[in-house]
Amino acid sequence: MPVYSNRTHRAAVALLFFLQGICFSSWASRIPTIQQNLHLSDAALGAVLFSLPVGSMISLPLAGWAVAKLGSKKVVLVALTIYSLLLASLGIAHTIFQLIPILVVFGMAGNTSNIAVNTQAVGVEALYQRSIMASFHGLWSLAGFTGAAVGTIMIDKNVSPASHFLIIMIAVLLLAVADARFILPKDFNSHPDQPLFVKPDKSLINLGIIAFCSMICEGAMFDWSGVYFKKVLLVEKGLIGAGYTAFMCTMATGRFIADRFTSRFGTKLTLQLSGILTATGLLIAVALPHLITAIIGFLLVGFGVSSIVPLVFSAAGKSKVLSAGVALAAVTSIGFLGFLIGPPLIGIVAGITSLRVSFTIIALMGLSITFVASKSKW
C-alpha cells in the first residue's frame, strides 16, 4: 500500500468537504425554481424542506455505527456517491410525493457522509497534532458560495434543475474517484466492536450542548436574517439579504483563521470568545436596529459561530470512551436538535412578542456557549 504525505491526506479530505458542500448548496440554490416548477405554496415548501433534517436525524445512529464498523473511507465514498445520485434525482422529481421521500434519503446520505468525512478530518488532525478542523469546515463554506454562484449562472441561463444537478453529480463522482486513493485508510480512535446505541459521557454531553446552542444561532441566521432585515429594519428589497451575506462571509473567513487562534490560545478560550462574539453581535442587532449596526452585529455572529462546530467535532473525535464516528454521531444528535428547534421557536416567540425579543433569546444561547465551555475540561 503506498504511503502518502500528511499534506496529501489533508488535501484529499479537504476535497471531500468541498464536494459534500457543493452537493448541498446546489440543491439549496434551486429551491425557488423547484417551488415554482411544482407549484408549491409556502406551507407545502415548508413541509418539503422539513424532510431533509428528518432524514439527517434518522441516519445519525446508523452513520456512527457504520463508520465504526466499516471505516470512514468506505462510508464516505459510498455515502457521497449516493448523495450525488440523489441530487440528480431531485432534479427530475415531478410531484411533491416524489420529492419528499427523495429528500429524506438525501438527508440520510448527506449526514452519513458528514459523519464519515469529519471522522477522516479527526484522523488528519491527529497526524498534524494541532488544530486544523476549522479549515476543513471553511472549505464546506467555500463550497456554499461556489454552489450559490453556479446556481445563479444556471438560473440566468435558464438551465433546468435536472441538467444542473446532473452536471454537478458527474463532477462530484469523477473527483471522488480521483480522490479515493489519497483518503486515510484507517481511522484514528477506532473501535469496531462499539455497540449501536451508547449513552454519551458528560464531556460529550457538554460538547453536544455547545453544538446545540451554536446551531440554534446558525439556524436563526439562515432562516430569519432576511426576515429581520425586511420586517424590523424595513430595508429596501435589494438589501434584505445583506445581513445573511455578512454572516456567511465572516463565518467562512473565521473558519480559515480559527485553527491558528486555537493552536495558540486553546479550545476553551476560543469557545468562550466565540460565545461572547455571538451574543454581542445579536444584541447589537437588537439594541440598534439600523442597517449598518445590524450588519456589524451579523458580522460578529458569523465570526462567533465559525469555529464552534469544528472545535466541538474535533474534541468529540478524540473521545476516550467512544470511537470517533460514534462520538461524532452522539454530539451531532444533540446539536442538530438546535437546527430543528431554533427556527420554529423564533417564529413562535416572534408571534407572541416580536422578532427582536426572539433574537434576544437567541443571544442567550451564545452566552450559554461561553458558560458551558468555562465549565468543561479540554
C-alpha positions as MATLAB code, in Angstrom:
seq = 'MPVYSNRTHRAAVALLFFLQGICFSSWASRIPTIQQNLHLSDAALGAVLFSLPVGSMISLPLAGWAVAKLGSKKVVLVALTIYSLLLASLGIAHTIFQLIPILVVFGMAGNTSNIAVNTQAVGVEALYQRSIMASFHGLWSLAGFTGAAVGTIMIDKNVSPASHFLIIMIAVLLLAVADARFILPKDFNSHPDQPLFVKPDKSLINLGIIAFCSMICEGAMFDWSGVYFKKVLLVEKGLIGAGYTAFMCTMATGRFIADRFTSRFGTKLTLQLSGILTATGLLIAVALPHLITAIIGFLLVGFGVSSIVPLVFSAAGKSKVLSAGVALAAVTSIGFLGFLIGPPLIGIVAGITSLRVSFTIIALMGLSITFVASKSKW';
ca = [
       0.000    0.000    0.000;
       1.520    3.375   -0.991;
       2.312    5.879    1.759;
       1.239    9.469    1.208;
       2.291   12.620    2.999;
       0.196   14.342    5.639;
      -0.337   17.220    3.229;
      -1.715   14.827    0.599;
      -4.172   13.313    3.068;
      -5.210   16.796    4.171;
      -5.862   17.919    0.606;
      -7.851   14.750   -0.089;
     -10.111   15.252    2.931;
     -10.477   18.952    2.136;
     -11.761   18.000   -1.312;
     -14.324   15.673    0.293;
     -15.656   18.567    2.387;
     -15.894   20.707   -0.741;
     -17.715   18.009   -2.731;
     -20.190   17.451    0.068;
     -20.798   21.192    0.361;
     -21.292   21.641   -3.387;
     -23.990   18.951   -3.416;
     -25.952   20.650   -0.653;
     -25.531   24.201   -1.932;
     -26.509   23.147   -5.465;
     -29.816   21.842   -4.117;
     -30.336   24.955   -1.962;
     -29.646   27.303   -4.888;
     -32.522   25.826   -6.907;
     -35.187   25.615   -4.195;
     -37.081   28.667   -5.566;
     -37.053   27.170   -9.074;
     -38.305   23.816   -7.828;
     -41.023   25.549   -5.787;
     -42.147   27.367   -8.911;
     -41.963   24.295  -11.166;
     -44.005   22.148   -8.777;
     -46.415   24.995   -7.933;
     -45.777   24.635   -4.193;
     -47.278   27.038   -1.676;
     -45.039   28.354    1.108;
     -46.678   25.899    3.516;
     -46.087   22.971    1.142;
     -42.475   24.064    0.630;
     -42.025   24.152    4.411;
     -43.196   20.539    4.641;
     -40.870   19.565    1.815;
     -37.840   21.264    3.373;
     -38.520   19.594    6.734;
     -37.888   16.238    5.025;
     -34.156   16.954    4.841;
     -33.456   17.301    8.611;
     -35.772   14.348    9.278;
     -33.560   12.198    7.069;
     -30.468   13.560    8.764;
     -31.781   12.680   12.227;
     -32.792    9.161   11.150;
     -29.290    8.465    9.870;
     -27.336    9.594   12.948;
     -27.072    6.361   14.976;
     -26.666    4.245   11.843;
     -23.956    6.532   10.457;
     -21.897    6.345   13.649;
     -22.186    2.566   13.754;
     -21.318    2.209   10.050;
     -18.193    4.337   10.410;
     -17.089    2.354   13.469;
     -17.725   -0.997   11.752;
     -16.647   -0.316    8.177;
     -14.274    2.635    8.485;
     -14.844    6.206    7.373;
     -13.113    5.719    3.998;
     -15.652    3.181    2.721;
     -18.592    5.009    4.267;
     -17.724    8.461    2.933;
     -17.153    7.198   -0.619;
     -20.407    5.221   -0.695;
     -22.420    7.968    1.029;
     -21.025   10.726   -1.195;
     -21.797    8.659   -4.297;
     -25.398    8.131   -3.161;
     -25.638   11.805   -2.165;
     -24.692   12.977   -5.661;
     -27.004   10.446   -7.345;
     -29.905   11.596   -5.175;
     -29.104   15.208   -6.061;
     -29.672   14.328   -9.706;
     -32.890   12.550   -8.716;
     -34.178   15.704   -7.021;
     -33.942   17.494  -10.349;
     -36.302   15.067  -12.077;
     -38.932   14.832   -9.309;
     -42.245   15.972  -10.810;
     -44.513   15.865   -7.758;
     -44.278   16.595   -4.059;
     -44.848   12.888   -3.378;
     -41.688   12.084   -5.317;
     -39.688   14.967   -3.864;
     -40.300   14.286   -0.155;
     -39.017   10.662    0.020;
     -36.011   11.543   -2.147;
     -35.209   14.439    0.202;
     -35.455   12.173    3.259;
     -32.905    9.770    1.772;
     -30.846   12.740    0.517;
     -30.686   13.947    4.130;
     -29.665   10.485    5.319;
     -26.880   10.215    2.728;
     -25.674   13.756    3.366;
     -25.450   13.312    7.125;
     -23.791    9.891    6.828;
     -21.227   11.499    4.552;
     -20.868   14.318    7.088;
     -20.098   11.943    9.986;
     -17.634    9.975    7.870;
     -15.798   12.988    6.437;
     -15.445   14.545    9.894;
     -14.027   11.246   11.129;
     -11.480   11.493    8.314;
     -10.718   15.061    9.418;
     -10.142   13.910   13.011;
      -7.608   11.402   11.665;
      -5.747   14.005    9.619;
      -5.751   16.391   12.578;
      -4.151   13.637   14.674;
      -1.382   13.357   12.069;
      -0.708   17.094   12.301;
      -1.024   17.139   16.118;
      -2.580   20.601   16.023;
      -5.933   22.180   15.280;
      -6.844   22.081   11.574;
     -10.518   21.064   11.748;
     -11.920   24.566   11.179;
     -10.125   24.907    7.838;
     -11.933   21.791    6.581;
     -15.264   23.329    7.504;
     -14.091   26.503    5.799;
     -13.900   24.514    2.552;
     -17.518   23.445    3.102;
     -18.486   27.118    3.467;
     -16.488   27.991    0.343;
     -18.406   25.275   -1.491;
     -21.586   27.008   -0.349;
     -20.534   30.215   -2.086;
     -19.452   28.257   -5.168;
     -22.720   26.340   -5.353;
     -24.738   29.525   -4.968;
     -22.716   31.221   -7.722;
     -23.093   28.278  -10.100;
     -26.797   28.131   -9.299;
     -27.170   31.811  -10.130;
     -25.490   31.258  -13.503;
     -27.697   28.234  -14.210;
     -30.831   30.224  -13.406;
     -29.666   33.114  -15.568;
     -29.034   30.728  -18.498;
     -32.407   29.004  -17.941;
     -30.743   25.651  -17.272;
     -33.210   23.242  -15.661;
     -32.507   21.844  -12.171;
     -32.327   18.365  -13.756;
     -29.480   19.361  -16.108;
     -27.780   21.476  -13.438;
     -27.803   18.658  -10.869;
     -26.648   16.106  -13.449;
     -23.569   18.236  -14.216;
     -22.768   18.527  -10.507;
     -23.294   14.780   -9.993;
     -20.844   13.881  -12.774;
     -18.230   16.325  -11.455;
     -18.573   15.047   -7.879;
     -18.316   11.383   -8.920;
     -15.236   11.965  -11.090;
     -13.443   13.947   -8.400;
     -14.399   11.451   -5.679;
     -12.965    8.564   -7.720;
      -9.732   10.501   -8.312;
      -9.565   11.398   -4.602;
     -10.265    7.928   -3.179;
      -6.694    6.605   -3.169;
      -5.448    9.539   -1.056;
      -8.026    9.245    1.755;
      -6.888    7.878    5.125;
      -7.257    4.071    5.004;
      -7.600    3.675    8.789;
      -9.453    5.828   11.300;
      -7.995    7.469   14.378;
      -9.576    6.286   17.661;
     -11.468    3.420   16.014;
     -13.403    0.775   17.972;
     -15.073   -1.662   15.530;
     -16.909   -3.524   18.332;
     -18.662   -0.345   19.517;
     -22.405   -1.065   20.108;
     -25.017    0.797   18.048;
     -26.627    2.722   20.924;
     -24.359    4.154   23.626;
     -25.062    6.811   26.224;
     -22.516    9.657   25.800;
     -20.469   10.654   28.831;
     -20.552   14.086   30.490;
     -17.854   15.598   28.278;
     -19.697   14.583   25.099;
     -22.987   15.891   26.506;
     -21.308   19.255   27.178;
     -19.996   19.277   23.622;
     -23.495   18.445   22.393;
     -24.976   21.337   24.398;
     -22.420   23.741   22.917;
     -23.229   22.459   19.419;
     -26.968   22.753   20.174;
     -26.640   26.412   21.204;
     -24.410   27.204   18.219;
     -26.750   25.543   15.725;
     -29.724   27.473   17.101;
     -27.776   30.675   16.394;
     -26.795   29.446   12.923;
     -30.371   28.439   12.201;
     -31.544   31.912   13.200;
     -29.149   33.455   10.693;
     -30.020   31.023    7.903;
     -33.802   31.250    8.234;
     -34.573   34.586    9.882;
     -31.862   37.094    8.986;
     -33.677   38.167    5.808;
     -36.991   38.433    7.671;
     -35.307   40.554   10.342;
     -33.909   42.954    7.771;
     -37.247   43.150    5.973;
     -39.685   43.474    8.887;
     -37.612   45.066   11.649;
     -35.105   47.205    9.752;
     -37.530   47.897    6.876;
     -34.702   47.942    4.321;
     -35.137   48.152    0.562;
     -35.728   44.905   -1.306;
     -32.180   44.747   -2.616;
     -30.744   44.874    0.917;
     -32.860   42.139    2.504;
     -30.041   39.602    2.087;
     -27.297   41.920    3.345;
     -27.295   40.505    6.865;
     -27.151   36.902    5.695;
     -24.319   37.734    3.281;
     -22.369   39.476    6.054;
     -22.874   36.481    8.343;
     -21.766   33.951    5.717;
     -18.668   35.957    4.789;
     -17.335   36.157    8.338;
     -18.313   32.574    9.136;
     -16.262   31.326    6.182;
     -13.376   33.695    6.948;
     -13.415   32.771   10.634;
     -13.028   29.108    9.817;
      -9.819   29.743    7.897;
      -8.221   31.656   10.789;
      -9.690   29.737   13.742;
      -7.137   26.918   13.668;
      -4.181   29.215   14.213;
      -6.009   31.020   17.023;
      -6.991   27.724   18.668;
      -3.459   26.329   18.412;
      -2.152   29.405   20.206;
      -4.844   30.029   22.829;
      -6.561   26.672   23.267;
     -10.023   25.233   22.647;
     -11.626   26.510   25.853;
     -10.720   30.174   25.334;
     -11.688   30.005   21.657;
     -15.135   28.645   22.532;
     -15.578   31.202   25.316;
     -14.771   34.095   22.991;
     -16.939   32.571   20.258;
     -19.940   32.572   22.561;
     -19.304   36.169   23.601;
     -18.958   37.321   19.980;
     -22.173   35.545   19.010;
     -24.176   37.063   21.859;
     -22.666   40.520   21.361;
     -23.455   40.530   17.650;
     -27.085   39.548   18.189;
     -27.556   42.087   20.970;
     -26.100   44.877   18.806;
     -28.544   43.999   16.033;
     -31.427   44.038   18.549;
     -30.447   47.124   20.531;
     -29.522   49.215   17.479;
     -31.969   48.155   14.718;
     -30.405   50.082   11.848;
     -28.835   48.827    8.627;
     -25.159   49.487    9.441;
     -25.312   48.395   13.085;
     -27.272   45.251   12.215;
     -24.723   44.318    9.539;
     -21.916   44.835   12.074;
     -23.817   42.656   14.521;
     -24.302   39.886   11.975;
     -20.622   40.081   11.033;
     -19.763   39.400   14.682;
     -22.214   36.497   14.831;
     -20.514   34.959   11.791;
     -17.108   35.171   13.456;
     -18.626   33.837   16.675;
     -20.191   30.652   15.324;
     -17.497   29.962   12.715;
     -15.228   27.809   14.875;
     -17.706   26.286   17.340;
     -18.939   23.230   15.420;
     -15.457   22.368   14.027;
     -13.941   22.567   17.520;
     -16.775   20.511   19.009;
     -16.339   17.836   16.329;
     -12.579   17.816   16.848;
     -12.956   17.333   20.600;
     -15.650   14.671   20.165;
     -13.463   12.715   17.754;
     -10.832   12.398   20.491;
     -13.291   10.774   22.923;
     -11.693    8.249   25.279;
     -14.856    6.161   25.635;
     -16.329    6.067   22.115;
     -14.902    5.611   18.647;
     -14.627    8.797   16.605;
     -17.613    8.044   14.343;
     -19.976    7.111   17.189;
     -18.853   10.090   19.308;
     -19.430   12.454   16.388;
     -22.880   10.958   15.810;
     -23.756   11.354   19.505;
     -22.705   15.016   19.617;
     -24.356   15.756   16.278;
     -27.604   14.184   17.525;
     -27.766   16.686   20.370;
     -26.515   19.621   18.343;
     -28.752   19.015   15.359;
     -31.828   19.500   17.531;
     -30.832   23.180   17.509;
     -31.497   23.336   13.766;
     -34.879   21.686   14.270;
     -35.993   23.643   17.344;
     -34.423   27.049   16.638;
     -36.340   28.339   13.585;
     -39.863   27.424   14.819;
     -39.015   28.687   18.314;
     -38.066   32.060   16.868;
     -41.327   32.169   14.943;
     -43.452   31.263   17.995;
     -41.789   33.830   20.246;
     -41.946   36.473   17.492;
     -45.663   35.804   17.092;
     -46.271   36.276   20.802;
     -43.896   39.222   21.275;
     -41.602   40.429   18.479;
     -38.680   39.322   16.350;
     -36.339   41.489   18.408;
     -37.324   39.566   21.538;
     -36.688   36.301   19.681;
     -33.195   37.432   18.716;
     -32.520   38.477   22.301;
     -33.359   34.966   23.471;
     -31.093   33.514   20.791;
     -28.311   35.784   22.114;
     -28.617   33.915   25.420;
     -27.607   30.769   23.522;
     -24.317   32.481   22.746;
     -23.754   33.226   26.416;
     -24.626   29.614   27.214;
     -21.785   28.502   24.930;
     -19.358   30.586   26.970;
     -20.770   29.261   30.253;
     -20.645   25.566   29.297;
     -17.160   25.953   27.773;
     -15.961   27.543   31.018;
     -17.182   24.521   32.993;
     -15.652   21.966   30.618;
     -12.177   20.457   30.595;
     -10.048   20.161   27.455;
];
